[in-house]
């Protein structure tokens, strides 16, 4: 049975690089971020009862991740990442950094003594700012440890860039039992890239023409800081069992 709200074909399964599985639907529309999380959770029911860790990229990914965590009986935490730019030139993005210091440089990062010094200063600054951001969202908590856990990376959409890859590689280095990407929409050309790192990619919509994430949602308002905090503090059992297996 096709999940309610899908406008397209049933779920297709294909083999990604080195046998990793990905599931896609050619085209669909979501009502909002929570609806997207509900539909993603339906493809992740095999992990219900195994206490998966859902790591969500704020702000919008937290609403998607909250729904997935609730449906699967898992834990929700943040996955913080920030783009790196040359100091004094914020438009010159050369990579990304995560809160544990994992750096992913793009192809336009210039290797020179001067650039390296500027980059070190920028990395130090951004790690501090990411810590401040962490303390704001979870003032009494520490980042969840994905080691030996089924770990699901959730976002509300994935566009080309180094920030998502930096986050994914940083989690992979921490030794999860299984690493899964769950996003409602991403460009078709990103599948191979993500499958090379993740064990499984769940993405119901991978159009050849991407445009913007917003065009695939009926309701896609900006997500406020208060909404992120509320989602992180929500009772993880409030919707457990809502999704039916089909």
C-alpha positions in Angstrom: 0.0 0.0 0.0 1.3 3.4 -0.9 1.6 5.8 2.1 -1.0 8.5 2.3 0.2 11.8 0.7 2.5 10.3 -1.9 2.0 11.5 -5.4 4.1 9.1 -7.5 5.0 5.5 -7.7 5.6 2.9 -5.0 9.0 2.7 -3.2 11.8 1.4 -5.4 14.9 -0.3 -4.1 18.2 -0.4 -5.8 21.7 -1.3 -5.0 24.1 1.6 -4.3 27.9 1.4 -4.3 29.4 -1.6 -2.5 25.9 -3.1 -1.9 24.5 -0.2 0.1 20.7 0.1 -0.3 18.8 3.3 -1.3 15.1 3.7 -1.5 13.5 6.4 -3.8 10.2 7.5 -5.2 10.4 9.5 -8.5 8.3 12.5 -7.3 6.2 13.5 -4.4 4.9 16.5 -2.4 4.9 16.9 1.4 2.4 18.8 3.5 5.1 20.0 5.9 8.3 18.9 7.6 6.5 16.7 10.1 4.7 14.9 7.3 8.0 14.4 5.6 9.4 12.8 8.8 6.3 10.5 9.0 6.8 9.2 5.5 10.5 8.7 6.0 9.8 6.8 9.3 7.6 4.4 7.3 10.7 3.3 5.4 12.6 2.9 8.6 10.3 0.7 10.6 12.8 -2.1 10.6 14.7 -0.1 13.3 11.8 0.4 15.6 12.5 -1.0 19.0 16.3 -0.8 18.5 16.5 2.6 20.1 18.1 4.4 17.0 19.8 7.7 17.4 18.5 10.4 15.1 20.9 13.3 14.5 19.2 16.2 12.9 20.6 19.3 11.2 19.0 22.4 12.6 16.8 24.2 12.1 14.4 22.5 9.7 15.9 19.0 10.0 15.0 18.9 13.7 11.3 18.9 12.9 11.8 16.0 10.5 14.1 14.2 13.0 11.7 14.7 15.8 9.0 12.8 13.9 11.3 10.0 12.9 12.6 9.6 16.5 9.0 9.5 17.8 7.8 6.9 15.4 10.8 4.6 15.9 11.1 5.1 19.7 14.6 6.6 19.2 16.6 9.4 20.7 16.9 12.8 19.0 20.0 15.1 19.1 21.5 17.8 17.0 24.2 17.5 14.3 25.9 20.9 14.2 27.9 22.0 11.2 29.0 25.3 9.9 30.4 26.5 6.6 34.0 27.7 6.6 34.9 31.0 4.8 38.1 32.9 4.5 38.1 35.5 7.3 37.1 38.9 5.9 35.5 37.3 2.9 32.3 35.5 4.0 31.2 34.9 0.5 34.3 32.8 -0.2 33.1 29.4 1.3 35.9 26.8 1.2 34.5 24.0 3.3 32.6 23.1 6.4 33.3 22.1 10.0 31.5 20.1 12.7 31.4 20.7 16.4 33.9 17.9 17.0 36.4 19.6 14.7 35.9 17.5 11.5 36.8 19.7 8.5 35.7 19.1 5.0 37.4 21.3 2.5 35.9 22.0 -1.0 37.8 22.0 -4.3 38.4 25.7 -4.1 40.4 25.7 -0.9 43.8 27.2 -1.7 46.8 25.6 -0.1 49.3 28.3 0.9 51.0 29.2 4.2 48.9 32.4 4.5 45.7 30.6 3.7 46.4 27.8 6.2 47.0 30.4 9.0 43.7 32.1 8.2 41.9 28.8 8.0 43.2 27.7 11.4 41.9 31.0 12.9 38.6 30.5 11.3 38.3 26.8 12.5 39.1 27.9 16.0 36.4 30.6 15.8 33.8 28.4 14.4 34.3 25.5 16.9 33.8 28.1 19.7 30.6 29.4 18.0 29.3 25.8 17.5 29.8 25.2 21.2 27.9 28.3 22.0 25.1 27.1 19.8 25.1 23.6 21.4 24.9 25.2 24.9 21.9 27.3 23.7 20.0 24.3 22.4 20.9 21.7 25.0 22.2 23.6 28.1 22.3 20.6 30.4 23.3 17.9 27.9 26.2 16.7 25.9 26.3 15.5 22.3 24.9 12.0 21.9 27.5 9.3 21.1 26.7 7.3 17.9 29.3 4.6 18.6 27.8 1.2 18.1 24.3 2.6 17.6 22.0 2.6 14.6 22.3 6.3 13.6 20.0 8.2 11.3 21.1 11.6 9.9 17.9 13.7 9.2 17.4 16.9 7.4 14.5 18.7 5.6 16.4 18.7 2.3 19.8 18.2 0.9 21.4 20.6 -1.6 24.9 20.5 -3.1 27.5 21.6 -0.6 30.2 20.4 1.8 28.3 20.9 5.0 26.1 17.8 4.8 29.1 15.7 3.7 31.2 17.0 6.6 28.5 16.1 9.0 28.1 12.6 7.5 31.8 11.8 7.5 32.2 13.1 11.1 29.5 10.7 12.3 31.0 7.8 10.3 34.4 8.4 12.1 32.7 7.9 15.4 31.8 4.2 14.7 28.0 3.9 14.4 26.7 0.3 14.0 24.8 1.4 10.9 24.7 4.9 9.3 21.6 6.0 7.5 20.7 9.2 5.7 17.0 10.1 5.8 16.0 13.2 3.8 12.8 14.0 2.0 14.4 15.5 -1.1 17.8 15.7 -2.7 19.3 16.2 -6.2 19.7 13.0 -8.1 23.4 13.5 -8.6 24.0 13.4 -4.8 22.9 9.8 -4.4 26.1 8.2 -5.3 28.1 10.6 -3.2 26.0 9.9 -0.1 25.8 6.1 -0.7 29.6 6.0 -0.7 29.6 7.1 3.0 26.3 5.9 4.4 25.1 2.3 4.7 21.6 3.3 3.6 20.0 6.3 2.0 16.3 6.9 2.4 15.1 9.7 0.1 11.6 9.6 -1.5 12.2 12.3 -4.1 15.3 12.6 -6.2 14.3 14.8 -9.2 16.7 15.5 -12.1 15.7 19.2 -11.9 16.0 20.1 -8.2 15.4 23.9 -7.9 14.8 24.6 -4.3 13.7 22.4 -1.4 10.7 24.6 -0.7 8.9 23.7 -4.0 8.4 20.1 -2.8 6.5 21.3 0.3 3.0 22.7 0.6 3.9 24.5 3.8 7.6 25.3 4.4 7.9 28.3 6.8 11.2 29.3 8.4 11.9 27.3 11.6 12.5 29.4 14.7 15.0 28.7 17.5 12.1 28.2 19.9 10.7 25.5 17.7 14.1 23.7 17.7 14.3 23.9 21.4 10.7 22.6 21.8 11.3 19.7 19.4 14.4 18.7 21.4 12.6 18.8 24.7 9.5 17.0 23.4 8.4 13.7 25.0 9.9 11.0 22.8 7.0 8.7 23.4 4.1 11.1 22.4 3.6 9.6 18.9 5.3 6.2 19.3 3.2 3.6 17.5 1.4 6.1 15.3 2.8 4.8 12.0 1.2 1.6 10.8 3.2 -1.0 8.9 1.9 -1.6 5.4 
